[in-house]
Amino acid sequence: MEPVTVIGAGLAGCECAWQLAQRGVPVVLREMKPQKATPAHHSHDFAELVCSNSLRSDQIENAVGLLKEELRRLDSLILSCADAHRVEAGGALAVDREAFSAAVTERVRSHPLITVEEGEVTAIPEGEVVIAAGPLASDGLAQAVREAFPTGGTLNFFDAAAPLVTFESIDMDHAWFASRYDKGTADYVNCALSREEYLDFWQALRTAEEAEVHGFEDGQVFEGCMPVEVMARRGEDTLRYGPLKPKGLKDPKTGREPYAVVQLRKDNAQGSIYNLVGFQTHLKWGEQKRVFSMIPALKNAEFLRYGVMHRNTYLRSPGFLDRYYRVKECPRVSFAGQITGVEGYVESAASGCLVGIELARRLLGRPPADFPAETAIGALALYVSNESVADFQPMNINFGIMPPWPERVKGGKREKNTLIADRALEALAARDI
């Protein structure tokens, strides 16, 4: 059997290659690192996490928690490595960033049916190809895609990553460990601000100097990863209803909720590095140091990495891709990951998982799995390929794109979502995969 070429060793590419290889299909995995990197990447390892170390909620009544459980049941490489290298984060699945990527890299490189070839790809290869280059596709590959598939086109939006600080530099006299509403274990460092401290911080943030980003405008910022300074400019209380929300967090010194709270989440297993939750930014580095140090608990913070801003690219997927993420006009080529318009780490891995499973079945002469809309992995693929979607924007998994529960449920939204999740897992178990 001729090998499948998978371009890109990010979350989607590694997951896709793994699913193919596990089914006996040989893979050539093309990755441009370490010969060439993007402004957002720092490691030579595969599946590098850039924006955050969190894979979000691990609760089954949450759509992304359901998607993760589906991936576990599909023998996902990404979820296996994430579970093995998780760090405590309350009800979320967060990972030791470096250990996670190293584990994915080792398992991919050691698989007997996966051959890794380094170097940039600037033309679409012959044969079966999966383009999983991610939202930071190189200019050469992006141009090759545009030339080969002008009807699919590409759109751009901007994404931002949050800063990292050392734990030992956090002033715990102005912070405490807790999870919101005491849900799960006390895994977050909570940094309180009084009203006066918050207003000073807000004024400084909204007027701080940004790094130059060519063509950047507020309207182009994807709402799910909005720079904190953009939020600040939208109103005095925007941050207090967003990443600085104090609700459910009581300061043990006062027994009351502070006026505002900045949360820090563990970024590695040792707990020596923390990231500022929701603080994606494209401020100049000196401005980040000046403004973020106005948070009392971070007045002497040691910043290991400042936030960065980078361009993301995605396809006009509805009508261009089918439910298997294949190009309709050229079915030998498939796409996977954020370039398809799925948004988020877990969603990217899920798209790679589906592509790998369906492509392997086709090459082995088996009928498609056709994951139904009742499953999270199926609903995401069906949304991305839905021709009726007019104003297509990147999409996180959510229960709104899945069939609703057909009747009223006592107990409210949580109980209803649990029923939808149970239905999804039953539908998944019924597939011959």
N, C-alpha and C positions, 0 to 999 in steps of 0.2 A: 504494500500500500504506500502511495506517495505521502510524504509528510504534509501536514497542515502548517502554514506559516502564520504565526501569531506575532503581531507587531506591538511591542510595548510590554514591559514586565512590571506594570503597576498592579493594582488590586484585581482589575478585570482581566488583564492579560495572563497573570499567574493563575487565577482561578480557571480561566478558559483552558489554558494549557494542561492544567492538572486534570480537569474533567475529561478531556480528550485522551490523555495518556492513560488514565485509570481505566479507560474502556478499550485500550489496545490500539489507539490511533497515534502514530508517531507525530511529533511536533518539533518544528524549528522555531524557537522563541528568539525574536530579534529585539535587542535592547540597545539604545544609543549610549547609555551610561556605561562605563565612566568616560568614554571618549568625548561625549558631549552631554551637558546638563542644562537644565532650565534655571531661571532665577530663583525659583521656589525650592529647588532640591539641594540637599546638602550631603546626602549619603550615596554610596555606590551600591547599596543593597536594593533588592527588589521590594515592591509594595511599600514604598516609603510614604509615611503619613505626613502630610504637609500642614494642613490647616489646624488640626486638633489631634489629640490622641484618643478621643472618645468615639466609639461607635454607637453612641446614644443609648436610649432606653433598652433594657433587657427584659422588660415586663411584657408578658404575652398579650395583655390587653392594649398595648401600644402597637401601632402598625409596624414600626421598625423592629420592635421586639419579636413580633410574629415573623417578619421576614428573616431575622436571624435564626429563629427556630427552624424554619423551613430549610435554610441553608445547612444547618447542622444535620438535618435528616437526609440531605442530598450529598453528604460526605464532602462538605466544603473545606478546601484547604485553608482559606482565609479565616473562617470561623474556628477551625481546629487550632490554628496558631494563635488566634486572638484569645481563645479560652485558656490556652496553656500559658499565656503571658499577660493575663489581666492584672490590673491594679485596682484597688478598692475605689469605688466611685458611687457609693449609694446604690440606686436602682439602675445605674448605667453600666455599660460594658466599655471600660477604658483599658488601654494596654500600655505596657512598657514599650515605647515607640521603637527603640533600637533593637530590643530583644525580639519583638514581633517581626520586624523586617528581616532580621538575621535568620529567624526560623523559616520564614517563607522562602528566602533565598536558598537556604541549605536544602530544603525538601525539593524545590524545583530543580536545582542543579544536580541533585543526586538521583533523580528519577531516570531510569534506564531508557525511557522512550522520549525524553525531552533533551534536545540539543540547543544550547544557548549560543547565539552568535551576536557579538558586540558590534556596534557601529550604527550610524544614522541610516534610515531607510528613506530614500528620496523618490522612489518609484514603486508602484504597486506590483508585487511579484506575480508571476504566473501561478496557476493552480489555485487550490483552496486557500483563502486568506482571511484572517480575522484582524481587523485594525482596532487595536485596543490602546491607542497611543495616549489616551487621556485628554484632559482639557488643556494640556500644555504641549500639544503636538508641535514638533519642530516645524519651522517655516517650510522646509523642503518637503516634508510629508504632507503638510496642510495644502501646499500648492499642488501636489500630485493628486490629492483627493478632489480639489476644486476642478482640476483639468479633466479628470476621469469622470466625475459626476457633477456636472454643472447644475443639474436640476435639484440636487440635494442642497447645494450651497453650504455655507457656514455662517453662523452668527457668533458674535462675541459678547461676553459679559466679563465683569471683573470680580475676582475673588481675593480674599485677604486672610492672612494668617496672624495668630495672636503671639505676643511675646512670651518668653520663658524666663523665670527667675529661680534663684537657688532658695531652698527652704531655709537655710541657716541665715539668710539675709532678711527674712521676714520678721518684723517686730511683733511678736505674739502678745505683747502687752496691749496691742490694739486689734487683736484678732483672736479667733477661737475656732476649734474644730466642731463641725456639725453638718448634718444633712438637712435639707429643707423639710420641715414638719417632722424631724427626727425619723425620716424614712430611710431604712437601711442603717448602715454604720456611719459614724461621723467621719466622713472622708474628705470633706471640703474645708479649706481654710477660709473663714469668713472675715472680711476686713470692713469694719463699720466706719461710716461717715456721719457726722452730725449734719444738720441742715446747712450751717455756715460752711463746713468743710466741703459738702457736696456742691453748693453753689459756686464756691471758688474753683473747684475742680471742673465743674461744667463750663464755666466761663473760659477757663484756660483751654479746655479741650476743643470747644467750638471755634476758637480763634487760632489754634495752633497751626503751624506751617506744615503743609503736606509735601511729600516727595512728589516730584513731577511724574505724572502718569499720562502719557500721550492719549488724547482723545477721551479722557475720563470725565464723566458727568454723573451727578447723583442718580439720574434716571436709569443709568446703565448698571447700577449695583444690584446684584441679585439679592432679594429680600432675605433669603436664608443665611447669608454670610455678609451682612452689611458692616462696613467699617464703623467703629464706635464713634468716631468724630462726625460721621454723617448722621448718625442717630442723634448726637448732641445738638446738631444744628436744626433738628426738626422740632425742638421744643424743650423747655426747661425740665419737664417731667418724663420725657421719652425714655431716658435711661433708667429712671426709677420704676418704669413699667416694663423694662426690658432686662438687660444683663445685671443691673444694679438693684433689682427688685428685692426688698427686704422681707416680703411676706413669707411667713413660716420659719423665720430665723430670729430667735430670741437671744440677745446678748446676755450671757450668764452673769455679767457684772451688774446689769440693771434689771434683768428679767423682762425687758421690753424689746420690741422690734426697733432697730435703729432707723434713722431717716433713709439711709441707703446702705447697701452692702455690695462689696466687690468679692466675688468668689474665686478662689484658686483651686485648681484640680491637679492631683498628682500626675506627673508625666512619665515617671519611671517607677520600677518596682521598689527601688531603694527609698523612694520618697525624698530624694535630694533635689528634685527639679519639679516645679509647679508651673502651670500655665494659667494665664488670666482668662477666665471663662467669658466668652463673648466679646473679647477685646481685639478682634481682628482690626487691623489698622493699616493705613499707608502714610502715616505721619513720618516726617524725617526722623532719623534715629535719635538725634539730639533732643528733638521735641518730645519723643516718647519718654526718654529718660526724665526730662524736666516735668512733664505733665503727670505721668503715672506715679512719679515719686511724691506727688501731692497727696496721694492716698496715705493716710497716717501709718498704716502697717507696712507700707512700701517705701517709706522715706529714705531708707538706706538699702534699698533692694539692689541686688546684683543681677543684671540682665544678661542671661546667657545667649539669648537670641531676641532680636527686635522683630516686630511685625513687618511683614512684607506684602506688597500688592502685586498681583500678576494677572495677566489676561487668560481667560478661559475661552475655549472654542467649542461650539457644539453644532450639530447638524440640524437642518429642518427635517426632522425624522418622519413626522406624519406623512404618509403617502410615498415616502422615499424608502423606508425600511418596512419589512413585514414583521409579524409577531415573533419571528425567530431572529430578529435584528439583521436579516439579510437584505442586501440591496435588491429591490424588486427588479430593476432592469439588468442586474448582473448578479445572480444568486450565488456565484462562487465567492463573492466578497461579502463578509459580514462585518459589523461594527460591534464594539462592546465598550462599556464604561461611560464616563461622563460626557464623552464626545457625542453620545447618542441623545443626550438630554436628560438622563437620569442624574439626580443630584444626591451626593452623599457617598461615603465610603461603602456602606453596606449595599446600597443600591448598585454601585459600580460592580462590586463582587457578584451580586445577584445576576446582573446582565451577563457577565462573563461565564457564570455557572450555566445559565440557560443556553447561551450560544454553544458552549462546549458539549453539553448533553445532546442538544438537538442536532448539531453538526455530526457528532459521532454516530448517532442513530441513523442519520441519512447515509453516511459513508459506509456503514455496516449493513445497509439494506433493511433497516428496521423502520417501522412507522414512527411519526413524530410523537413526542410526549404530549404536546398541545396542553401545556399547563393552563387550567381554566382561570377565568377572572375571579373565581372564589378564592384562589390562592394569591398571596401577595406577590410572588415572583411572576405569576401569570398576568396579574392585573397591571403591573408596571410595564411589562412588554406590550400589552394590548393598548395601554394609554399612549406610550411613545409612538406606536405605529398607527394610531387612530386618525384617519384622514379627516374626521369631522372637527378635530382640534384646530381652530383657526389661529389664535394668538399663542403659538407654542413657546413655552418657557420651561427651563429645567424644573424637574418635579421630584420631590422626595416621595417615598411611599407613604400613603395615608389611606384610611378607611374610606375616604370619599371617592376613590377610584375603583372601589370594590363594590359588588352588588350589596345593597342594603339588607339588613335583616328584615324579613317580610312582615313582622308584627311587632306591636309594642312590647317592651320588656320592662318588668318591674325591677327597680334597683338602679335605673338610670344608665348613663353612657358607659360606665365601666362594665356593667353586666352585659350590655348589648355587645360591646367590643369583644368580650370574652367569648360570647357565642359565635361571633363572626370568626374569631381566631380558631375555635374548635372546629368549625365548619371547614376552614381552610386546611387544617392539618388532616382532617378526614379525607378531603378531596385529594390532597397530596398522597396520602397513604394508598388511595385507590388507583393511582397511576402505576403502570408497569414500567419502572425506570431502572 
